[in-house]
């Protein structure tokens, strides 16, 4: 069983970005928000996840994800959603920007790149609160290029034992969300700062296996 890489970064992400999580994934329900072309989804399934919900707004990324060889092999264990996960329950459609050079999705809310290199189109949305309350994942990964700043993290159920998230752009919001995450998932497996971007992987106290 293999995975097709879209970019060199995509390959690096599969190999190492979430390495601290994979040993805990067996028999767990996983929610992958910002699945891109499926690196984290693939590793989760290969690590024994009972089910993965892969959510990706970008149509190019989503099409690539759906055509991954592993998608057919693990078909009964994957649910795909081609929607943008947002924090505003009243918005049904958002404008999404997708960079064409590397086929990498950029949030239509907090896009940061030169828009001349991007395709623009409308995407159906799903409210974050509805998504997490319906799925009730044991492990949740969030990488949505800034849209996460509007999420209501208190809506995540107690069932979620591990959270992996990238926070972008707004330093005040990054600190605010970081404080909430570390208070609720106090055992930090990974914490990296890159100026206006922060990576956090954390879990609740107690046995994870």
N, C-alpha and C positions, 0 to 999 in steps of 0.2 A: 504494500500500500504506500503511495507516495503523494507528495504535495507539489504543486506547480508554483514557483516563485514569480511574482510580477516584477519586483525590484530587488536590488541588493539589500535595502533596508528591510524589506519584507522577509528576506531570508534570515537576516540578523535577528529580527523579532521572533521568528519561529524558534531559532536556536537558543536564544538567551534572555530575551526581554522579560518573560514571565517564568523563568526557570524555577523560581522558588515555590511556585504553586503546584506544578504538575504532580509531585509525589502525593498530594492530598486529594486529587481529583477523582480517583476511582470510586465508582458508584454514586457520584454526586451529580446534582442537577445544575447546569451551568447556563448563565446568560451572558452572551457576548454582544455588547452594545458597541457598534463601530467595528464590525467584523472584518471590514476591508475585503481582502481576497481569501481570508479563512485561516491564517496562520495559527491563531489562538484556538479557533474551533477545531482545527485538525489535531493539534497537540492534545487538546482536552479529550477528544475521542480516542486517540491513540493511548492516552493515559487511563482510559477506562471509564470516562464519564457516562452516567446512565442516560443522559439526554442533554443536548445543547440547543438553545435557541439563539440563532445567529441573526443579528439585526444590522442591516447595512442600507444606508440611504442612497449612496452613489450607484447609478445604474450600470456604469462600466464595471465597477468593483463587484456589484451583485451578480452580474452576468458571468464574470470570471469565477466567482465563488460557486455558482450553481453548476458550472462545468468542471469543477475540480474532480479528479478521479475518486477521491475519498468520499465525495458527496453521494455517489451512487452506492458505494460499499456500505456506508453508514446511514443509508436513507431512512431507516426506521427510528434512528436516534437523533435526527436533526429536524428542527423546524426553521424555515427561512422567512424573514420578514423584510421586504424591501420598503422600509419606511424610515423617516427621520424621528428619532426620539427627542422630544422637547419638553420643556418645563411648563408650558402654557397650555392648559387643557382646552382652551377655546380656539386655538389655531388648528385648522384641519389640513392646511396646505402651507408649505414654506418654499421660498426660493433657495435652491441648492446650487452651489458652485463646485464644479469638479475640474481639477487640473488635468489637462490632457497629456502632458509630457510623460508623466509617470503613472497616469491612470489612478491617481490617489484622490479620494474624496476630501473636500474642504467644507466645513460647516457653512450653511447659508446664514447663520446667525453671527458667527465670529470669524469669518474668513479673513486671512491675514496676508494672502499672497497677491501678486499682481494679477488683477482680474482679466487682463488682456490674454492670458494663457488659459483661461477657464471657459468651460461650457456652463451655461446657466439654464436651469429648467425647474419645474415645479415638482415637489415630492409630497406624497401623503405623509401625515404625521401620526404618531402615537404618543399619548401622554405618558411620561415617565411613571407617574404614580399608578396608572392602570397596568402598565407593563409589568412592573415588579410585584404588584399585588396579585396579578394573575399567574405569573410564572413561579413566584416564591423560590427563587434560585438559592442554592446553598453556596454557590460561588458566582460572583458577578465581576465582569471586566468592563470598564468604560473608557473608551478612547474616541471622543467625538469632537476634537479640535475646538473646544470652547463652549459648545452647547451645554456641557455638564454644569456650567456655572449657574444655570437656572433650575437645576434639578432639586427636588425636595427629598433629600437623603433620609429624612425621618420616615418617609413612606416605605422604606425598605424593611421587610419583615425580619423578625428575630431569627428566622430560618437561615438567613444569609450569614455564613461563618467567615467567609473570605471576601475582601473587596480589593480589586486592583484598578487603579484609576490614574489617568493623566489629567492634570489641571492646567489651564492655559490663560495667559494674557493679563487678567485683572488681579493684581497682587493682593489687594484687600480681600477679594472673594476667595482667592487661593488660600490665604491664611485662615479665613473663616471656615471654609470647608475642611481644611486640614485639621483644625482644632476639633471639629465635630467628629471626623472620621477616627482620629486617634483616641478620642474619649470613648467612642463606641466600639471600635476594634483596636484595642490597646497594644496588641502584640504586633509590632512592625517588622515585616520581613524585608522590606526594601523601601528606601527613602532617598530620592535623588532630586537635586535642584539644578535647573538649567536656566537661570535668569527668570524669564517670565513663563517657564514651564516646570511643573513638578510631577514626579512619579511617586505614587505611594502604593504599596501592597501591604495589607494588614489583615489580622484575623482576631477572632475573639479568644479570650482565655479558655483553656481547657483542651481536651484531646481533639485533634483534627482528623485523625485517621478513621 
